[in-house]
Amino acid sequence: MSRYLITGASRGIGQAIAVRLAEPGRTLLLVGRDSRALQETSEIVQSRGAQPVVIAADLGSPSGVAAVIKAVSTEPLRALILNAGVCHVGPVEVITPAQWEETLAVNITAPFLLTQKLLPLLKEGSAIVNILSVAARSGIPQWSSYCMSKFALEGFTQSIREELRPRGIRVINVYPAATATQLWNGVPGDWPREKMLDPQEVAEAVAYALSRPDSAVVETISVGNIAGRL
């Protein structure tokens, strides 16, 4: 039975990816902070024939990351899908040190540690999928901490892609444009949801990349709404 680890699986893009990948013969390890929302994802995944494993943990803390690593155990992983992230929006003068540190912890340190510690479970033909953002390629006013984290993750993933290539481990980066998720409920401003991407489209991109033969890698996928940038 193939195993897939998905972080941030309780809602939004992570939940959409979990639902899209759910099928008989697969075990989906669902990581998130919200136990109740994770259970909802788990029930949907199970109804589609997959075997869910709920791992409630806060990736913003070392103990939370350690709990995930322990729960994964030592069985091989087919894919490590790093989707969890936090976003603090505001002028650079008002971003607090605590917000900056949380962004670093969840968006950069957690992917690094999960990749490093779970790498022995990834065999030839397996994949690391990073859900980045268009914010990894272009600075956005008042999104400095978020852009910082995505730019950093971009550099990290480009490096490990070359490092892991000889081992046959595929590193796939997905760059969604603004996506209609609950994240926007806490972002100041009037954001037109009708011009945003549907989470299911990001999930389709991930599923496509993972469906390629082990010898093929779709290294980067940019997904956006035909309406263009917000």
N, C-alpha and C positions, 0 to 999 in steps of 0.2 A: 504494500500500500504506500503510495507516494505521499510525502508530507510537505506541506507548505506553511511557512510562518508568515503571518500578516500582522504588522503593527498598526495601531490606530484603526482597529477593525470594528469598533463599536458603532460608527456612523460614517456618513459622507463617502468619500472615495474609498476608504478602507473597507467599509461594509459592502460597497458595490463590487469591489474586487473579490471579496470573499464569496459573495453570492454567485458571481460569474464563474469562479473557479470550482464551485461546489459540484461534484459529480461522484458517482459510485467509484470506490477504489482510491479515494483521496482522503487524507486526514488534514484538516485545516486547523492550525494552532492560532487562535484568535487572541491578540494582545490589545489591551486597552485599559483605561482608568475606570470607566463606568461599568460596573458589574451588571447592572440591570440592562443597559443598552447592549452589552456584549452577549447577554443571554438571548436577546431578541435576534441578534445576528446568528447565534448558535442554532436557534430553532429554525431559521430560514435555511441555513446550510444543511441541517439534518433532513429537512423536508425534501431537499434536492438529492439526497442519497449519499452525501459526504459524511465523514465522521468529524464532528467539531470537538476541539479541546479549548476550553476557556481559560485564559491566563490573565487575571486581573492584576495589573501592576502599573505603577507610575514610572515612566521612563525618564522622568526628570530627576530621579534620585538614584544613586549607586545601588542602593538596596533593591530598588524596583528592577533595575537592569539585571542584577544578580538573580533575582527571583525568576525572571523570564528564562535566563540561561539554564538555571537548575530545572525548570519545568520542561524544557525542550528535551532533556535527557541526552542519550548518546546515539539514538537512531538517526540514519541519514536524512538530510533535507533535500527535497527537489528544488525548492526555491525559498529564498529569504527576501521577503517583500517589505521594504522599509518605507512606510507611509506616514507614520505618526509625526505630528509637528504642532508647534504652537506659533501664534502670531500676535505680536503687540504692535499696534499702529498708532502713530502720533509723531509730532515734530521731535527732532533729535533732542531738543532741550527738555522734553518731558518724559522720555524713556528712562525708567528707573534702573539702577544697578540690578535690582532683583529680577526685573523683566528681561534684562540683557542676559543675566546668568541662566534664567530658565530657558531662554531661546537657545543658548549655547548647549545646555544640558540635553534638551529633548531633540533638537534639530541636528546637532553635530556629534556630541559625545556618545549618545545612545547608539546611533548608527555605526559609529566607529567600534564601540565595544561589542555590539552584537555581531558585527562582521568579523572582528578579530577572534572572539571566543567561540563562535559557531562555525567558523571556517573549516575545522576538521570534519564537520558533518556534510560538507558540500563536496560531492564527487564530480568526476568528469561529466559534462553535459548539464550540470545543475546551473542555477542562476541566482544572481543578486539583482534585485530590481529596486531602484531608488525612485520614489515619486518626488521629483524636484519641483520646478515651477518656472514659468517665464521669468520670475524674479531671480533666477540663477544666472540670467544672461543680460539683464538690463536693470539699472537702478530705478526705483520708483519713489517719488517724494513721500515722505512720512512712513516709509516701510524700511527704514535703515537697518533695524535689527534683524528683520526677516530676510532681507536681501543679503545681509552679511552672512547669515547662516546658510543660505542656499548657494551663494558663491563659494563658500568654504566646502560645502558638501560636493559641489561640482568638481573642485580641484581634487578632493580626496578620491572620488569615484573614478576620475580619469586616470589617476595614478594606479589604483588597484586593478583597473581593467587591464593595463599592460602587465602588471605583476602577476595576475592570475591567468592570463591568456595561455601560457604554456601548460597550465594544469587543466585546460579545457573547461574552466568555469566562466560562464558568460556574465558580464556586468552590463545591465540594461538601465538606461536613464530615460525617464518619462517626464516631459515638460508640459503640464497642463496650463492653459490660460485660466483666468478666473473661473472657478467652478461653483455651481450653486449648491453650497453646503451650509450647515448651521454655523460655520465659522463666521459668516458675514453678519450674523445676528449681533455680534459683539464688536463689529468694526464701525467706527463713527463715519457718518456720511450717508448719502443716498446712492446706493449701488444698484444699477438696473439688472435684475435677475434674468430678464429676458435676453440679455446679451451674454449670459454666462453659459459655460459648458455644463452638460449634464454629467454627473459622476459616472453613469453607466458607460459613457464614451471613453473615459479614462480606463475603466475596467476592461473594455474591449481591446484597447491598445495593449494592456498588460497581457491579456489572454493570447492575443495574436503573437506577441514577442515570445512568450513561453511555448507556444505551439510549434515553433520552428524546429527543424532537426537539430540534434545536439551539436552538429558541426557548424551550424549557422547562428549568427548573433545579430539581432537588430539592436544596434548599440544606442541609438537615440530616437525618440519619438516625440514630436511636438504635436499637441492636440489643442485646437481652439474652436471658437464659435465663428461661423461664417460672417457674423456681424462685425468682427474685428475686435480691436482692443477697446476696453471700457473708456 
